[in-house]
Amino acid sequence: MNIQLRYFASIREALGVGQEPWQTQAQTVAQLRQELVARGGAYADVLGSHRALRAALNQDLCEGSAALQDGCEVAFFPPVTGG
């Protein structure tokens, strides 16, 4: 399936890209994250399981178990605190 990936804040800075189209076999956001980590390099560093990050599916915060659909948008961003 074809999806759109978006990266924010320090993730965008590390990858050098804010968004990209992606063709995936992943069925969930967690599987997608693992697929991206398998790309290696900066992807493994900033998206690895050792990193705390948040994900959104079609602009709604989601858990790793959220199901992907063709044409969806998945965004990854670091956790944010307010004050």
Secondary structure as UniProt FT lines:
FT   STRAND          2..7
FT   HELIX           9..15
FT   STRAND          19..23
FT   HELIX           29..37
FT   TURN            38..39
FT   HELIX           41..47
FT   TURN            49..50
FT   STRAND          54..57
FT   TURN            58..59
FT   STRAND          60..62
FT   TURN            64..65
FT   TURN            70..71
FT   STRAND          73..77
//
